[in-house]
Amino acid sequence: MRDFCQHGMVMELIRGVHNLRPRHRGCVATIGNFDGVHCGHRAIVAQLAQKAQALGLPSVVMVFEPQPREFFAPDLAPARLMTFREKCEVLSALGVDGVLCVRFNSRFSAQSAREFCDQILLNGLGIRHLVVGDDFRFGHDRSGDFAFLQAVGKEAGFSVEHTCTYELAGERVSSTRVRECLERSDFESAATLLGQPFFMSGRVMHGQKLGRQLGVPTANLLPKRIRTPIRGVFAVEVAGLGGMRRGVANLGTRPTVSGERVRLEVHLLDFDQDIYGHHVQVIFRHKIRDEKKFDGLDALKAGIQQDIQTARGFFRI
């Protein structure tokens, strides 16, 4: 178990149903992937908090790792907007009291809807009120639905409330809609849907030091996703280094140097400090170009210099 502290508030992370204790019983909860924690999710969290405050109970968000679609069809699952850590940090900042992370595996997916209710909602959480979408399905073969939860709640003594649909510009806000904005590099619209700019975060790690050899040292991060929702070269801002820094980021496999694993490499403009080990947040502001394979290191170096000038033009520095 781990606690997340944001703005003086502490959120408890409960990793697995087996870590639930008697003190966790009695709560108001919601269930979902919460990928991106977009404005629709934020509305659910606000709904959750309002009910929790009215009942004098803690609020709990239940999520799954891996996400169900990643478990059943990892090659077809959508790119994640957030890592699990990023999700927890944002939920903590929104004032959620606890996150229950349920391991999604073959054993869990084989549970019947009734077993899910008994083992997790009743015996585990001792739930008093549940907030879920009226299209929520769960249990083996997705046999459980909103009406089933209402029936179990009436029998077991907890209430069930459906989430309010959240719309912007006449359309429902969804993680899919955010990904569509990112695919066309519309970072302003994505930020509007998310309630904050799109970012990736991680700890700066040692790389091949190739950037330093080319005169453009980079901070290297691992995206920690099966796939990323964007690829290419971007003008970015970086938080976590004592103020907001501007830079150029390459998110991809670095084809010129025969890279394989997707990495996020950031060259910070007008900055020269040792930041290995720092945990930073990379905020994407503008797409400069797609990633491409250059004809050798000299061409790569010239291309990077052009990217830097493009970024300076975007930031007007």
SVG drawing of the C-alpha trace seen along z (x, -y; Angstrom):
<svg xmlns="http://www.w3.org/2000/svg" viewBox="-34 -36 64 54">
<polyline fill="none" stroke="black" stroke-width="0.4" points="0.0,0.0 1.1,-3.5 -0.1,-7.0 -0.3,-9.9 0.0,-13.3 -1.2,-16.3 -1.8,-19.8 -1.7,-18.5 -4.3,-15.8 -3.4,-12.1 -5.0,-9.5 -4.5,-5.8 -3.7,-3.4 -4.9,0.2 -3.2,2.6 -5.4,5.6 -8.6,6.9 -6.4,9.0 -5.1,5.8 -8.6,4.6 -8.9,4.4 -11.8,3.9 -11.0,0.2 -11.8,-0.1 -15.3,1.0 -18.0,-1.7 -17.5,-4.0 -18.9,-5.7 -17.4,-4.2 -17.2,-4.4 -15.8,-2.0 -14.0,-2.5 -10.8,-2.9 -10.6,-6.7 -8.0,-6.8 -6.9,-10.5 -9.1,-11.6 -10.9,-13.9 -13.7,-16.3 -16.3,-13.6 -14.3,-11.7 -13.9,-14.8 -17.6,-15.3 -18.0,-11.7 -15.4,-12.4 -17.3,-15.6 -20.6,-13.6 -18.8,-11.0 -17.3,-13.6 -20.7,-15.3 -22.3,-12.0 -19.4,-11.0 -19.5,-14.3 -23.3,-14.0 -22.9,-10.5 -19.7,-11.3 -17.9,-8.5 -14.6,-8.2 -14.7,-8.3 -13.1,-5.4 -12.3,-5.0 -11.9,-1.4 -9.7,-0.8 -8.2,2.2 -4.7,3.1 -4.2,4.0 -7.3,2.3 -9.8,5.0 -9.2,4.4 -5.4,4.6 -5.9,8.0 -8.2,9.5 -6.6,8.0 -3.4,6.1 -2.6,5.5 -6.0,3.9 -6.4,2.0 -6.3,-1.8 -3.2,-3.8 -3.2,-4.9 -3.6,-8.6 -2.1,-8.1 0.1,-5.7 -1.3,-4.2 0.9,-6.5 -0.2,-9.6 -3.9,-8.6 -3.4,-8.2 -1.7,-11.6 -4.5,-13.4 -7.2,-11.5 -5.3,-12.5 -5.2,-16.1 -9.0,-16.0 -9.5,-15.0 -10.3,-11.2 -9.8,-9.5 -8.7,-6.1 -8.0,-4.1 -8.6,-0.4 -6.5,1.2 -7.9,4.6 -5.6,7.0 -7.5,7.9 -6.5,11.5 -8.2,14.7 -9.3,15.5 -10.9,12.2 -12.6,12.1 -14.1,15.5 -16.0,14.2 -19.8,14.0 -21.5,10.7 -22.8,12.0 -19.3,13.0 -18.0,9.6 -20.6,7.9 -20.2,10.3 -16.4,10.4 -15.5,6.8 -18.4,4.5 -19.9,6.1 -17.2,8.2 -14.3,6.0 -15.5,2.4 -18.8,2.7 -20.1,0.2 -22.8,-2.2 -23.4,-4.0 -22.2,-3.3 -21.9,-5.7 -21.6,-4.0 -22.7,-4.6 -26.1,-3.2 -24.3,-1.3 -21.8,0.3 -21.3,4.1 -19.3,6.4 -18.8,10.1 -18.2,13.1 -19.6,12.5 -20.6,9.0 -23.7,10.5 -24.0,7.8 -25.5,4.4 -27.0,1.4 -30.3,3.1 -28.5,6.0 -26.5,3.6 -29.7,1.9 -31.3,5.3 -28.2,6.4 -28.1,3.0 -31.8,3.2 -31.1,6.6 -27.7,5.7 -28.4,2.1 -26.5,-0.1 -27.8,-2.6 -26.8,-2.9 -26.8,-6.1 -25.9,-6.6 -23.3,-9.1 -24.3,-12.2 -23.3,-12.5 -20.8,-15.3 -20.8,-17.1 -18.8,-19.8 -19.8,-21.4 -22.8,-19.0 -20.7,-15.8 -20.1,-13.4 -16.6,-13.7 -14.7,-10.4 -11.1,-9.1 -11.7,-8.1 -12.6,-11.7 -9.4,-12.9 -7.3,-10.4 -8.9,-11.7 -7.7,-15.2 -4.2,-14.0 -4.1,-12.1 -4.6,-15.3 -2.2,-17.2 -5.0,-19.4 -3.5,-19.9 -5.7,-22.8 -8.9,-20.8 -7.4,-17.8 -6.6,-20.1 -10.2,-21.4 -11.5,-17.8 -9.0,-16.7 -9.3,-19.7 -5.6,-20.1 -2.9,-19.9 -1.9,-16.5 1.4,-15.3 3.6,-12.4 5.8,-12.1 8.6,-10.0 12.1,-9.8 15.0,-11.1 17.2,-8.1 20.6,-7.6 20.5,-7.0 23.1,-6.4 24.5,-10.0 24.1,-10.4 22.4,-13.7 25.3,-15.1 27.7,-13.9 25.5,-15.9 25.6,-19.0 22.0,-18.6 21.9,-16.8 18.5,-15.2 16.6,-14.1 15.4,-10.5 12.2,-9.0 10.3,-5.7 6.6,-6.3 5.6,-3.0 2.7,-2.3 2.0,0.6 1.6,-2.2 1.6,-5.9 -1.3,-8.1 1.1,-10.3 4.5,-10.0 6.8,-12.6 8.7,-15.7 7.1,-18.3 7.5,-21.7 7.0,-21.0 7.1,-22.5 8.7,-20.6 7.6,-20.9 9.5,-19.6 12.8,-21.4 12.1,-24.5 9.9,-26.3 8.5,-25.7 11.2,-24.9 10.7,-24.9 12.1,-22.3 11.9,-20.0 10.9,-16.4 11.2,-13.3 8.7,-10.6 9.4,-7.4 11.9,-4.7 14.7,-6.9 15.0,-5.2 18.2,-7.0 20.1,-5.2 18.2,-1.9 16.2,-2.3 13.5,0.2 11.9,-0.7 9.8,-3.9 11.5,-6.6 10.7,-10.2 13.8,-12.4 13.6,-16.1 16.2,-18.7 15.7,-21.7 16.3,-25.1 18.9,-27.4 19.4,-24.8 22.5,-22.9 22.1,-21.1 22.4,-17.5 18.8,-16.3 19.3,-12.5 16.8,-11.0 14.4,-13.9 10.7,-13.2 9.4,-15.5 6.2,-16.2 6.5,-16.8 3.6,-18.9 2.9,-18.7 2.2,-22.1 2.8,-21.8 3.7,-19.1 6.7,-20.0 6.9,-17.0 6.6,-13.2 9.6,-11.1 11.8,-10.2 15.0,-8.4 17.8,-10.7 20.7,-9.8 23.4,-9.7 24.3,-11.6 25.2,-14.9 21.7,-15.0 20.2,-14.1 22.1,-16.9 20.9,-19.4 17.4,-18.2 17.5,-18.6 18.8,-22.2 15.9,-23.0 13.5,-21.5 15.0,-23.7 14.5,-26.8 10.9,-25.8 10.3,-25.4 11.8,-28.7 9.5,-30.3 6.5,-28.6 7.5,-29.9 8.7,-33.2 12.1,-32.9"/>
</svg>
